[in-house]
Amino acid sequence: MISFSPTRRALCFYPVFTAGGRMIVLFCLLLISGGHTLAQNDKSPVFPEKRHQELMEEISFLPEDEEEKEEEEPPEPDWDFNWDFNLSNTTTIIIFSILIAALGFLIYRMLGDVNMRKRTREEGDEDQEFIDLEDLEEEKLVATGVSLSLLERAEEAGQFDVAVRLLYIQLLKELQDAGLIQYRRDYSNRDYQNQLLGKEVLTDFREVTIDYERYWYGKYAIEKLGYRLVQRKFNVLSSQIASSSAKVSPHA
């Protein structure tokens, strides 16, 4: 018969509670205790339930307001003016009377300016006495000579072609007085050139003849500056004729 004493039973179970066994048993107890605690309380030691709730409330998942990104368009100006002045009949009549008077004064000034310009132009035309071509009797002018006043009238009136003709007629008189040509109404300019063959003045006479025929017969336009150049040629030739006639006079 086998008997178990308390001492031996204690010795029999002692190997189970060695150091390694005790660690394993302790770990198991901790797992069981921790799982039970989490299952019951479901609380985090790092984030308490109150703090966790505050963080969840602070987070907003709503989309940003798109209207804040778009610039607000400026409101359109209101141009609706009120033109209803409610003028009385007397005020309306006064305003229209002023407008009509101003318009009448403007028309009066315009017509006055037109009449003034017209009178000025007519007075200018009276001061500038134009020479009638029918009054230029060539034979008479060659015989008596062209007066300086007649030439000045043509120049002041702007009849520079007529002035060139007067210079040419005066030149023919000077050539005839110097005995270099014999003037006849039916002679042409070429006839006069033939009479001047061998004379010193022939070259210059041809030049002024070309100018005379261009502006008188050819009807080329001539202005004051061009006329002064042609006039200078005539003056030079007149000086040569006077010089040549002075040389011939002592032998006469």
C-alpha positions as CSV (number, residue, x, y, z in Angstrom):
1,M,0.0,0.0,0.0
2,I,1.4,3.3,-1.1
3,S,1.0,6.3,1.0
4,F,1.5,9.9,0.1
5,S,2.7,12.2,2.7
6,P,2.1,16.0,2.4
7,T,5.8,16.5,2.2
8,R,6.2,14.3,-0.8
9,R,3.2,15.9,-2.6
10,A,4.8,19.2,-2.2
11,L,8.0,17.8,-3.6
12,C,6.2,16.2,-6.5
13,F,4.7,19.6,-7.7
14,Y,7.8,21.7,-7.1
15,P,9.4,21.0,-10.4
16,V,6.4,22.5,-12.2
17,F,6.9,25.9,-10.5
18,T,10.5,26.4,-11.6
19,A,11.7,29.8,-12.8
20,G,10.9,29.0,-16.5
21,G,7.5,27.6,-15.6
22,R,6.6,30.6,-13.5
23,M,7.4,33.0,-16.4
24,I,5.3,31.1,-18.8
25,V,2.4,31.0,-16.4
26,L,2.7,34.7,-15.7
27,F,2.7,35.6,-19.5
28,C,-0.4,33.6,-20.0
29,L,-2.1,35.3,-17.1
30,L,-1.1,38.7,-18.5
31,L,-2.6,37.9,-21.9
32,I,-5.8,36.7,-20.5
33,S,-6.0,39.7,-18.1
34,G,-5.1,42.3,-20.9
35,G,-7.6,40.9,-23.4
36,H,-10.3,40.8,-20.8
37,T,-9.5,44.4,-19.9
38,L,-9.6,45.7,-23.5
39,A,-12.7,43.8,-24.2
40,Q,-14.4,45.4,-21.3
41,N,-13.2,48.9,-21.4
42,D,-12.0,49.4,-25.0
43,K,-10.0,52.3,-23.9
44,S,-6.6,53.5,-25.2
45,P,-3.9,54.4,-22.6
46,V,-2.4,56.9,-25.1
47,F,-5.6,58.7,-26.4
48,P,-8.3,58.8,-23.7
49,E,-11.8,58.6,-24.9
50,K,-12.4,62.3,-24.2
51,R,-9.3,63.5,-26.2
52,H,-10.2,61.1,-29.0
53,Q,-13.6,62.6,-29.3
54,E,-12.2,66.2,-29.4
55,L,-9.8,65.3,-32.2
56,M,-12.6,63.7,-34.2
57,E,-14.7,66.8,-33.9
58,E,-11.8,69.1,-35.1
59,I,-11.3,67.2,-38.3
60,S,-13.6,68.4,-41.1
61,F,-14.1,66.4,-44.3
62,L,-16.3,69.0,-46.0
63,P,-15.0,70.3,-49.4
64,E,-13.7,73.9,-49.6
65,D,-16.1,76.4,-50.7
66,E,-15.6,77.0,-54.4
67,E,-17.2,80.4,-54.3
68,E,-14.3,81.7,-52.1
69,K,-11.8,80.8,-54.9
70,E,-13.8,82.7,-57.6
71,E,-13.4,86.5,-57.6
72,E,-16.5,88.3,-57.1
73,E,-17.5,90.2,-60.3
74,P,-18.0,93.9,-59.7
75,P,-21.6,95.0,-59.9
76,E,-22.6,96.7,-63.2
77,P,-23.0,100.4,-62.9
78,D,-26.5,101.7,-62.9
79,W,-26.8,104.2,-65.8
80,D,-30.4,104.8,-65.4
81,F,-30.5,108.5,-65.2
82,N,-33.6,110.4,-64.5
83,W,-34.0,113.0,-67.3
84,D,-37.3,114.1,-66.3
85,F,-36.6,117.7,-65.4
86,N,-40.2,118.8,-65.4
87,L,-39.5,122.2,-67.0
88,S,-42.1,124.8,-67.0
89,N,-43.4,126.3,-70.2
90,T,-41.7,129.6,-69.5
91,T,-38.3,128.0,-68.9
92,T,-38.6,125.9,-72.1
93,I,-39.4,129.0,-74.2
94,I,-36.4,130.8,-72.8
95,I,-34.0,128.0,-73.5
96,F,-35.2,127.6,-77.1
97,S,-35.0,131.4,-77.6
98,I,-31.3,131.4,-76.5
99,L,-30.5,128.5,-78.8
100,I,-32.2,130.1,-81.8
101,A,-30.4,133.4,-81.1
102,A,-27.0,131.7,-80.9
103,L,-27.7,129.8,-84.2
104,G,-28.7,133.1,-85.9
105,F,-25.6,134.9,-84.6
106,L,-23.4,132.0,-85.9
107,I,-25.0,132.2,-89.4
108,Y,-24.6,136.0,-89.4
109,R,-20.9,135.7,-88.6
110,M,-20.3,133.1,-91.3
111,L,-22.1,135.2,-94.0
112,G,-20.2,138.3,-92.8
113,D,-16.8,136.5,-93.2
114,V,-17.8,135.3,-96.7
115,N,-18.8,138.8,-97.8
116,M,-15.6,140.3,-96.3
117,R,-13.4,137.8,-98.2
118,K,-15.4,138.5,-101.4
119,R,-14.9,142.3,-101.0
120,T,-11.2,141.8,-100.3
121,R,-10.8,139.8,-103.4
122,E,-12.7,142.3,-105.5
123,E,-10.6,145.2,-104.1
124,G,-7.4,143.3,-104.8
125,D,-8.6,142.7,-108.4
126,E,-9.2,146.4,-108.8
127,D,-5.8,147.3,-107.5
128,Q,-4.2,144.8,-110.0
129,E,-5.2,146.2,-113.4
130,F,-4.9,143.4,-115.9
131,I,-3.6,144.4,-119.3
132,D,-5.9,143.6,-122.3
133,L,-4.0,141.8,-125.0
134,E,-5.8,143.8,-127.6
135,D,-4.2,146.9,-126.2
136,L,-0.8,145.6,-127.1
137,E,-0.3,147.1,-130.6
138,E,3.1,145.8,-131.5
139,E,3.9,148.3,-134.3
140,K,3.0,151.2,-132.0
141,L,5.0,149.9,-129.1
142,V,8.1,149.3,-131.3
143,A,7.8,152.8,-132.6
144,T,7.3,154.5,-129.2
145,G,8.8,152.0,-126.9
146,V,7.3,150.1,-123.9
147,S,6.7,152.3,-121.0
148,L,8.0,151.3,-117.6
149,S,4.6,151.7,-116.1
150,L,3.0,149.3,-118.5
151,L,5.6,146.7,-117.7
152,E,5.1,147.2,-114.0
153,R,1.3,146.8,-114.4
154,A,1.8,143.4,-116.0
155,E,4.2,142.3,-113.3
156,E,2.0,143.5,-110.4
157,A,-1.0,141.7,-112.0
158,G,0.9,138.5,-112.3
159,Q,0.8,138.5,-116.1
160,F,4.4,137.4,-116.5
161,D,3.8,136.0,-120.0
162,V,2.6,139.4,-121.0
163,A,5.6,141.0,-119.4
164,V,7.9,138.7,-121.4
165,R,6.2,139.8,-124.6
166,L,6.6,143.5,-123.6
167,L,10.3,142.8,-123.0
168,Y,10.7,141.2,-126.4
169,I,8.9,144.1,-128.2
170,Q,11.2,146.6,-126.3
171,L,14.2,144.5,-127.4
172,L,13.1,144.7,-131.1
173,K,12.9,148.5,-130.8
174,E,16.4,148.7,-129.3
175,L,17.8,146.5,-132.1
176,Q,16.2,148.7,-134.7
177,D,17.4,151.9,-133.0
178,A,20.9,150.4,-133.0
179,G,20.7,149.7,-136.7
180,L,21.1,145.9,-136.2
181,I,17.7,144.9,-137.6
182,Q,14.9,146.4,-139.7
183,Y,11.5,145.8,-138.0
184,R,8.4,144.8,-140.0
185,R,5.2,143.3,-138.7
186,D,5.2,140.4,-141.1
187,Y,8.8,139.4,-140.2
188,S,9.3,136.3,-138.1
189,N,11.7,135.8,-135.3
190,R,13.9,133.8,-137.6
191,D,14.0,136.7,-140.0
192,Y,15.5,138.9,-137.3
193,Q,18.0,136.2,-136.4
194,N,19.1,136.1,-140.1
195,Q,19.6,139.9,-140.0
196,L,21.8,139.5,-136.9
197,L,24.2,136.9,-138.6
198,G,27.7,137.8,-137.8
199,K,26.7,140.1,-134.9
200,E,27.9,139.7,-131.3
201,V,24.4,139.8,-130.0
202,L,23.1,136.9,-132.1
203,T,23.7,134.1,-129.5
204,D,22.0,136.0,-126.7
205,F,19.2,137.0,-129.0
206,R,18.5,133.4,-129.8
207,E,18.3,132.5,-126.1
208,V,15.8,135.2,-125.3
209,T,13.8,134.3,-128.4
210,I,13.5,130.7,-127.2
211,D,12.2,132.0,-123.8
212,Y,9.8,134.3,-125.5
213,E,8.3,131.7,-127.8
214,R,8.1,129.2,-124.9
215,Y,6.1,131.4,-122.6
216,W,4.1,133.4,-125.1
217,Y,3.4,131.1,-127.9
218,G,3.9,127.8,-126.1
219,K,1.7,129.0,-123.1
220,Y,4.1,127.5,-120.6
221,A,3.4,128.5,-117.0
222,I,5.8,131.0,-115.6
223,E,6.0,132.3,-112.1
224,K,7.7,135.3,-110.5
225,L,11.1,133.6,-110.0
226,G,11.2,132.2,-113.6
227,Y,10.2,135.6,-114.9
228,R,13.1,137.3,-113.0
229,L,15.6,135.0,-114.6
230,V,14.3,135.7,-118.1
231,Q,14.2,139.4,-117.4
232,R,17.8,139.3,-116.4
233,K,18.7,137.8,-119.8
234,F,16.9,140.7,-121.5
235,N,18.7,143.2,-119.4
236,V,22.1,141.7,-120.2
237,L,21.3,141.8,-124.0
238,S,20.0,145.4,-123.8
239,S,23.4,146.3,-122.2
240,Q,25.2,144.6,-125.1
241,I,23.1,146.4,-127.7
242,A,23.8,149.8,-126.0
243,S,27.5,149.0,-125.9
244,S,27.6,147.9,-129.6
245,S,25.6,151.0,-130.7
246,A,28.1,153.2,-128.8
247,K,31.0,151.7,-130.8
248,V,29.2,152.2,-134.1
249,S,28.3,155.8,-133.5
250,P,31.8,157.4,-133.9
251,H,32.2,155.9,-137.3
252,A,28.8,157.2,-138.4
